[in-house]
């Protein structure tokens, strides 16, 4: 018995050392060994949960944290970590409840004020989320990520001057330079020219975070129908013929794939978000799925397609020349390239970055780009893509024939 306790103790301290050094896989293994020697120890379970979170295993982390809290219900750190795990799993109301539990017991915990802000933001409670971030920043003024997320909520609310101040504060406190300068370019042109496309970290993080409830959010919450409209237009062009092989650029969770799959014998997908690809794989619409950004994949793949589609993807790409060149490279002669684009206003330049963090494009610029890469315009429709603030966002539906 004594030997087992000593083995568990050594393994526990090994785990702590590994965790502090950033070796999270080794830490998790050590905590599991400790539990094998001394089962049910609350502090070991809580630390195992924290290590699993760092490894991106929220379901396994939640199992360990629930066991820890069953043994030690007053462990506020475990409640905090539980809130993070639930957030990663898309259970934002339960995440909020976990952070509330710790916050109510100790309102000096910036970590839980920040966690409350994240959960409230995901639940659509913008004003309450800003107030929670303000609580976190009152306790920890140098919390760059809280400044940045606060700026995002203010930007979405149209409070652009306050958003600018928040992003500036994020930068001043060591926040991600590339991301926060991108955000600043969207809300205040005085901060410089927007990059040709958002930083990969932004797009990947955004869709990883939204993956669990993405379909319900865009279809029900934003009246999103672009994937259906594009596929309906495709049906009128192909007639009775099926495409041999299709590629869904920025396939996301597979919403577009379910609409495109009936038009092709086979369908592949590519997306920058690994969690979105998990959802796409579960949809059953795809053969091959690749984790990569568009330009990289289009420039390196050896596969060829007679259908390439990009549904509500170019809102995240301001400069499309490289993408069009890549599609031309992989498209079989006479193949079809179809895509949607957000419609720029009369006073907006092509590819302009809006405060929504989405790029808008001009019809004439897209037609010129298509011609430069040898594409022939088969059809262009204009119709809403989705809604924002209950207002339809107008877009283009392009169908181009390859040379």
C-alpha positions in Angstrom: 0.0 0.0 0.0 2.8 2.4 1.0 4.7 1.6 -2.2 1.6 2.3 -4.3 1.1 5.7 -2.6 4.8 6.6 -3.1 4.6 5.5 -6.8 1.4 7.7 -7.2 3.1 10.6 -5.5 6.2 10.4 -7.7 4.1 10.2 -10.9 1.9 13.1 -9.7 5.0 15.4 -9.3 6.4 14.2 -12.6 3.1 15.3 -14.2 3.3 18.7 -12.6 6.8 19.2 -13.8 5.9 18.1 -17.3 2.8 20.4 -17.3 4.8 23.4 -16.2 7.4 22.7 -19.0 4.6 22.5 -21.6 5.0 18.8 -22.2 1.3 18.1 -21.9 1.2 14.6 -23.4 3.8 13.5 -20.9 1.9 15.3 -18.1 -1.3 13.4 -19.0 0.5 10.1 -19.0 2.1 10.8 -15.6 -1.2 11.8 -14.0 -2.8 8.6 -15.4 0.0 6.5 -13.9 -0.6 8.3 -10.6 -4.3 7.5 -10.7 -3.6 3.9 -11.4 -1.5 3.8 -8.2 -3.8 6.0 -6.1 -7.3 6.0 -7.7 -9.8 8.8 -7.3 -7.5 11.5 -5.9 -9.2 14.8 -6.7 -6.1 17.0 -7.3 -4.7 14.4 -9.7 -8.0 14.2 -11.6 -8.1 18.0 -11.9 -4.6 18.2 -13.2 -5.3 15.4 -15.7 -8.3 17.4 -16.9 -6.1 20.5 -17.4 -3.5 18.5 -19.3 -6.1 16.9 -21.6 -7.5 20.4 -22.3 -4.1 21.5 -23.5 -4.0 18.5 -25.8 -7.3 19.5 -27.3 -9.3 16.6 -25.8 -12.2 18.4 -24.1 -14.5 15.3 -23.8 -11.7 13.4 -22.0 -10.9 16.4 -19.9 -14.5 16.8 -18.9 -14.6 13.2 -17.7 -11.6 13.8 -15.4 -12.9 17.2 -14.1 -16.3 15.8 -13.3 -14.7 13.0 -11.3 -12.5 15.6 -9.5 -15.5 17.8 -8.6 -17.5 14.8 -7.4 -14.6 14.2 -4.9 -13.9 17.9 -4.2 -16.9 20.1 -5.1 -15.2 23.3 -3.8 -12.3 23.1 -6.2 -12.7 26.4 -8.1 -9.9 25.8 -10.5 -11.6 22.6 -11.6 -14.9 24.5 -12.1 -13.0 26.9 -14.3 -11.4 24.2 -16.4 -14.7 22.5 -16.7 -16.1 25.7 -18.1 -13.3 25.7 -20.7 -13.9 22.1 -21.7 -17.7 22.7 -22.1 -17.0 25.7 -24.2 -14.7 23.7 -26.5 -17.5 21.2 -26.8 -20.0 23.9 -27.8 -22.0 23.6 -24.6 -21.9 27.4 -23.8 -24.8 27.6 -21.4 -23.2 24.8 -19.3 -19.9 26.5 -19.6 -21.3 29.7 -18.3 -22.8 27.9 -15.3 -19.4 26.4 -14.4 -17.7 29.7 -14.6 -20.5 31.3 -12.6 -20.1 28.7 -9.9 -16.4 29.7 -9.4 -17.1 33.5 -10.0 -19.8 33.6 -7.3 -17.6 32.0 -4.8 -14.6 34.3 -5.6 -15.3 37.4 -7.6 -11.6 38.2 -7.7 -11.0 35.4 -10.3 -10.1 37.1 -13.6 -10.0 33.7 -15.3 -13.7 33.1 -14.6 -14.7 36.7 -15.5 -13.0 36.0 -18.8 -14.6 32.6 -19.2 -18.0 34.1 -18.5 -17.3 36.7 -21.2 -16.5 34.0 -23.7 -19.6 31.9 -22.9 -21.9 35.0 -23.0 -20.5 36.0 -26.3 -21.2 32.6 -27.8 -24.7 32.7 -26.4 -25.3 36.0 -28.2 -25.4 38.1 -25.0 -23.1 40.9 -26.3 -23.7 43.6 -23.6 -23.3 41.1 -20.8 -20.2 39.6 -22.4 -18.6 43.1 -22.6 -19.4 43.7 -18.9 -17.8 40.3 -18.1 -14.7 41.2 -20.0 -14.7 44.6 -18.2 -14.7 42.6 -14.9 -11.7 40.5 -16.1 -9.8 43.7 -17.2 -10.5 45.4 -13.9 -8.8 42.5 -12.2 -6.1 41.9 -14.8 -5.6 45.0 -17.0 -2.9 43.4 -19.1 -5.1 40.6 -20.3 -4.6 41.1 -24.1 -7.0 38.5 -25.3 -9.8 40.0 -23.1 -9.1 43.4 -24.7 -9.2 41.8 -28.2 -12.4 39.9 -27.6 -14.0 42.9 -26.1 -13.1 44.8 -29.2 -14.7 42.2 -31.3 -18.1 42.5 -29.5 -17.9 46.3 -29.8 -17.1 46.0 -33.5 -20.1 43.7 -34.0 -22.3 46.3 -32.2 -21.2 49.1 -34.5 -19.3 50.8 -31.7 -16.2 51.2 -33.9 -14.3 53.9 -32.0 -14.5 51.9 -28.7 -13.5 48.8 -30.7 -10.5 50.6 -32.0 -9.5 51.5 -28.4 -9.8 47.9 -27.3 -7.7 46.6 -30.2 -5.1 49.2 -29.5 -5.0 48.2 -25.8 -4.6 44.5 -26.9 -1.6 45.5 -28.9 -0.2 47.6 -26.1 -0.4 44.6 -23.7 1.3 42.2 -26.0 -1.7 40.8 -28.0 -1.1 39.0 -31.3 0.3 41.7 -33.6 -1.0 40.2 -36.9 -4.6 39.5 -35.6 -5.1 42.8 -33.9 -3.8 44.9 -36.8 -6.1 43.0 -39.0 -9.0 43.8 -36.7 -7.9 47.5 -36.6 -7.8 47.7 -40.4 -11.5 46.6 -40.5 -12.7 49.2 -38.0 -10.4 52.1 -38.7 -8.7 52.6 -42.1 -6.2 55.0 -40.5 -4.4 51.9 -39.1 -3.3 50.8 -42.6 -4.3 48.8 -45.6 -6.1 45.5 -44.9 -4.1 42.3 -45.8 -5.2 40.5 -48.9 -6.7 37.8 -46.7 -7.3 37.3 -43.0 -4.5 35.7 -40.9 -4.8 31.9 -41.0 -4.9 31.9 -37.2 -8.0 34.0 -37.2 -10.0 31.9 -39.7 -8.8 28.6 -38.2 -9.6 29.8 -34.7 -13.0 31.2 -35.7 -14.3 28.1 -37.3 -12.7 25.7 -34.7 -14.7 27.7 -32.1 -17.9 27.7 -34.0 -17.7 24.1 -35.4 -20.0 22.4 -32.9 -23.0 24.6 -33.6 -22.1 26.1 -37.0 -24.9 24.6 -39.1 -27.7 25.7 -36.8 -26.1 29.1 -36.3 -25.9 30.0 -39.9 -29.0 28.3 -41.3 -31.4 29.2 -38.5 -29.7 32.3 -37.0 -28.5 34.0 -40.2 -31.1 32.6 -42.7 -28.1 31.3 -44.7 -29.2 29.8 -48.1 -26.2 30.4 -50.3 -25.2 26.7 -50.4 -28.7 25.8 -51.7 -28.9 28.7 -54.2 -25.5 27.9 -55.7 -26.4 24.2 -56.1 -29.8 25.0 -57.6 -28.1 27.2 -60.2 -25.6 24.4 -60.9 -28.4 22.0 -61.6 -29.7 24.1 -64.4 -26.3 24.3 -66.1 -25.2 20.6 -65.9 -28.5 19.2 -67.2 -28.6 15.4 -66.8 -24.8 15.0 -66.8 -23.0 14.3 -63.5 -19.6 15.9 -62.9 -16.8 13.3 -62.7 -15.1 14.9 -59.6 -15.9 18.0 -57.6 -13.8 20.0 -55.1 -15.5 22.0 -52.3 -13.2 24.8 -51.4 -13.6 25.9 -47.7 -16.0 23.0 -47.2 -16.5 23.8 -43.5 -18.9 21.4 -41.7 -20.3 20.0 -45.0 -23.3 22.1 -45.5 -22.4 22.9 -49.1 -21.2 19.3 -49.6 -24.6 17.9 -49.0 -26.0 20.1 -51.7 -23.1 19.6 -54.2 -22.7 15.8 -53.8 -25.8 14.9 -55.9 -24.2 16.7 -58.9 -20.9 14.8 -58.9 -19.8 11.2 -58.9 -17.2 12.1 -56.2 -16.6 15.1 -54.0 -13.5 16.2 -52.1 -13.2 19.0 -49.6 -10.5 21.3 -48.2 -10.7 23.5 -45.2 -8.4 25.4 -42.8 -10.3 24.3 -39.7 -9.6 20.8 -38.4 -12.8 20.8 -36.2 -14.9 21.7 -39.2 -13.4 18.9 -41.1 -14.5 16.5 -38.4 -18.0 17.6 -39.0 -17.6 17.4 -42.7 -16.3 13.8 -42.4 -19.4 12.9 -40.4 -21.7 14.3 -43.1 -20.7 11.5 -45.5 -20.6 13.8 -48.4 -16.9 13.7 -49.1 -14.3 11.2 -50.3 -11.0 13.0 -49.5 -10.8 15.8 -47.0 -7.7 17.9 -46.7 -6.7 20.3 -43.8 -5.1 23.2 -45.6 -5.7 26.8 -46.8 -7.1 27.4 -50.2 -4.1 28.9 -51.9 -1.7 26.2 -50.6 -3.9 23.3 -51.6 -4.7 24.7 -55.1 -1.0 25.2 -55.7 0.2 21.8 -54.6 -2.5 19.1 -55.2 -1.9 16.7 -58.0 -5.7 15.9 -58.4 -7.8 17.4 -61.2 -11.5 18.2 -61.1 -14.3 19.2 -63.5 -16.2 21.0 -60.8 -14.8 23.4 -58.3 -17.1 25.3 -55.9 -16.5 27.9 -53.2 -19.6 28.8 -51.2 -19.4 31.8 -48.9 -15.6 31.4 -48.8 -14.3 34.5 -50.7 -15.7 36.7 -47.9 -12.5 35.6 -46.2 -10.2 36.4 -49.2 -9.8 39.9 -50.4 -7.3 39.4 -53.2 -8.5 36.5 -55.4 -5.9 36.4 -58.1 -3.9 33.5 -56.6 -7.1 31.5 -55.9 -8.3 31.9 -59.5 -4.9 30.9 -60.8 -5.0 27.8 -58.6 -8.4 26.8 -59.8 -7.3 27.2 -63.4 -4.4 24.9 -62.7 -6.6 22.0 -61.3 -9.7 22.5 -63.4 -10.1 20.1 -66.3 -10.7 21.7 -69.8 -14.3 22.9 -70.0 -14.9 22.3 -66.2 -17.1 24.5 -64.1 -15.9 26.9 -61.4 -18.8 28.3 -59.3 -18.6 30.6 -56.2 -20.4 33.2 -54.2 -19.1 36.7 -53.2 -20.4 39.4 -51.0 -21.5 42.4 -53.0 -19.5 45.6 -52.5 -21.4 48.9 -52.2 -21.1 51.6 -54.8 -18.5 53.5 -52.8 -16.5 50.4 -51.8 -13.4 49.2 -53.6 -13.1 45.6 -54.7 -12.0 43.3 -51.9 -12.8 45.9 -49.3 -12.6 44.7 -45.7 -15.8 45.6 -43.8 -16.2 45.9 -40.0 -17.9 42.5 -40.2 -14.3 41.2 -41.0 -15.6 40.0 -44.3 -14.4 41.1 -47.7 -16.8 42.4 -50.3 -16.2 42.3 -54.1 -17.4 44.3 -57.1 -19.1 42.4 -60.0 -17.0 44.1 -62.7 -13.7 43.3 -60.9 -14.7 39.6 -60.7 -15.6 39.5 -64.3 -12.3 41.1 -65.3 -10.4 38.6 -63.0 -12.3 35.7 -64.6 -11.4 36.9 -68.1 -7.7 37.3 -67.2 -7.5 33.7 -66.1 -9.3 32.4 -69.2 -12.7 31.7 -67.7 -15.9 32.3 -69.6 -19.0 33.6 -67.7 -21.8 31.1 -68.0 -24.1 32.8 -65.6 -24.2 35.4 -62.8 -27.1 35.7 -60.3 -27.6 38.3 -57.6 -29.4 37.3 -54.4 -28.9 37.4 -50.6 -26.3 35.2 -49.0 -27.4 35.4 -45.4 -28.7 38.0 -42.9 -26.8 40.2 -40.4 -28.7 42.1 -37.8 -31.9 40.9 -39.6 -30.7 42.6 -42.8 -30.1 40.6 -46.0 -26.5 40.7 -47.2 -26.5 40.8 -51.0 -24.2 38.6 -53.0 -23.2 37.3 -56.4 -23.5 33.7 -57.6 -20.9 33.2 -60.4 -20.7 30.2 -62.7 -17.5 30.2 -64.9 -16.5 27.7 -67.6 -12.9 26.8 -67.8 -10.9 27.1 -71.0 
